Amino acid sequence: MQLSALDLRLGYLVSYQGRMCTVSHWNILRNDRRQFVQLKLKDLVTGRITEIKEHGETKYEVLDKEEVDLSHSYRDGQEEVFYKEDGEEVRCAITAAEDALQWPSDTYKGFFVNGLLVSVFPPRHSVLEIKETAPPIRGGGTGQKDALLENGMKVKVGLLCDVGDKVRVETETLEFRERFAK
């Protein structure tokens, strides 16, 4: 199916210069008489991100995909091994799953194209423990401070958060959502 750049959205799987890519950023830019679309496309095989600016009418081939819940099992050489809910084993390249596996979860979303697992995405939210942060600031208002999570990600968290607290973080934007005290 062909769609114009204006009709693309985050998460769409497209063919770009013969490669399978997901749309990881999409924004409309306007000047006096024209509309442009700013895109970031992530190659599913290499993991490379390509930033492009296209006319809104530029056509892209959107690939048919199937979305399936998967659970991660182990790494086997240059592949990650997952299992479907029915117990079927599926494999993909490490680069197709490495971003998702930074976020510990029981289930991940797997995208299949023509029966092959081509990409794995993390859950929308993840609950992680804070490993490093400044001491809590009581009565400090609604500001935020830096924190290092157990998966190595640096995020901004609320002023009341302390080392050892668990926090819910949105995996796509790294936004702090809520705190769970020790």
C-alpha positions in Angstrom: 0.0 0.0 0.0 1.3 3.4 -1.0 0.9 6.4 1.4 2.1 10.0 1.1 4.6 11.3 3.6 1.9 13.4 5.2 -0.1 10.2 6.0 2.7 8.3 7.6 2.8 8.0 11.4 5.1 6.7 14.2 5.6 3.0 14.1 4.7 2.5 10.4 6.9 0.0 8.6 8.0 1.4 5.2 10.3 0.5 2.4 13.0 3.2 1.9 15.7 2.7 -0.7 15.1 -1.0 -0.7 15.4 -1.3 3.1 12.7 -2.1 5.8 12.5 0.9 8.1 10.2 2.0 10.9 9.1 5.6 11.3 10.7 6.7 14.6 10.0 10.5 14.2 7.4 12.3 12.1 6.8 16.1 12.0 5.2 18.5 9.6 7.2 21.6 8.6 5.5 24.5 6.8 6.8 27.5 5.0 5.0 30.1 2.9 3.5 27.8 0.3 4.7 24.3 0.9 4.5 21.6 3.4 7.4 19.3 4.2 7.6 16.2 6.4 10.6 15.7 8.6 11.2 11.9 9.1 13.5 9.7 11.1 13.6 6.2 9.7 15.2 3.4 11.6 16.6 0.5 9.4 15.5 -2.7 11.0 18.6 -4.7 9.9 21.4 -2.3 10.7 19.7 -0.1 13.4 20.9 3.0 11.6 18.7 6.1 11.7 18.2 8.2 8.6 16.9 11.7 8.9 15.1 13.0 5.8 13.0 16.0 4.8 10.4 15.2 2.0 7.6 16.9 0.2 4.2 16.0 1.7 3.2 14.2 -1.5 6.2 11.9 -1.7 4.9 8.3 -1.7 6.2 5.5 0.5 5.4 1.8 0.3 3.9 0.8 3.6 4.6 -2.9 4.4 2.0 -5.2 5.7 3.0 -6.3 9.2 1.6 -8.5 11.9 2.0 -7.5 15.5 2.5 -10.4 18.0 3.2 -10.5 21.8 6.5 -12.2 22.5 8.5 -13.2 25.5 12.3 -13.0 25.4 14.3 -16.2 26.2 18.0 -15.8 25.4 20.7 -14.6 23.1 22.1 -17.2 20.7 25.2 -15.9 18.9 24.1 -13.0 16.7 20.4 -13.6 17.3 17.8 -13.0 20.0 15.4 -15.8 20.7 11.8 -15.1 21.6 8.7 -17.2 22.1 5.1 -16.6 20.9 2.2 -17.2 23.3 1.6 -20.6 21.7 5.2 -21.6 22.4 6.6 -21.2 18.9 10.2 -20.1 18.9 11.1 -17.1 16.7 14.5 -15.4 16.1 15.7 -12.0 14.9 19.0 -10.2 14.6 20.4 -8.6 17.8 20.1 -5.1 16.2 16.3 -5.6 15.6 15.7 -6.2 19.4 18.5 -4.3 21.3 16.5 -1.1 21.9 13.5 -3.1 23.3 15.6 -5.3 25.5 17.0 -2.3 27.4 13.5 -2.2 29.1 12.9 -5.3 31.2 9.5 -6.7 30.6 7.5 -10.0 30.5 6.2 -9.2 27.0 7.4 -7.3 24.0 5.7 -6.5 20.7 7.2 -8.3 17.7 6.6 -7.2 14.1 6.5 -9.8 11.5 6.7 -9.1 7.7 6.1 -12.1 5.4 6.3 -14.4 8.4 9.7 -13.2 9.5 10.4 -11.4 12.8 12.0 -8.1 11.7 11.7 -5.9 14.8 10.9 -6.0 18.5 9.5 -3.0 20.4 9.4 -2.4 24.2 6.2 -2.1 26.2 4.8 1.4 26.4 5.8 1.8 30.1 8.5 0.1 32.2 8.9 0.1 36.0 12.6 0.3 37.0 14.6 1.0 40.2 16.6 4.2 40.6 20.3 3.4 41.1 21.7 7.0 41.4 20.1 10.4 42.1 20.3 13.4 44.4 18.7 13.1 47.8 15.0 13.8 48.0 13.9 17.4 48.2 10.8 17.7 50.4 8.7 20.8 49.8 10.7 21.6 46.7 7.6 21.9 44.5 7.0 20.0 41.3 10.4 20.2 39.7 12.5 17.3 38.4 16.1 16.0 38.9 18.4 13.6 37.1 18.4 9.9 37.9 20.2 6.8 36.7 18.0 3.8 36.3 18.9 0.1 36.7 19.1 -0.3 32.9 21.6 2.5 32.5 19.2 5.1 31.2 19.3 8.7 32.5 15.9 10.3 33.0 14.3 13.2 34.9 12.3 12.2 37.9 10.3 14.0 40.6 12.1 15.7 43.5 10.7 13.2 46.0 12.4 10.2 44.3 15.3 8.5 46.1 17.7 5.7 45.4 15.9 2.4 45.6 12.5 3.8 44.6 10.8 2.2 41.6 9.5 4.6 38.9 7.3 4.1 35.9 8.9 5.6 32.7 7.5 5.9 29.3 9.9 4.0 27.1 9.5 6.0 23.9 9.9 9.5 25.4 11.8 8.7 28.6 9.2 10.7 30.6 8.8 10.0 34.3 5.2 9.0 35.1 5.0 8.0 38.7 7.0 6.8 41.8 6.6 3.7 43.9 8.3 4.3 47.3 10.5 1.5 48.8 
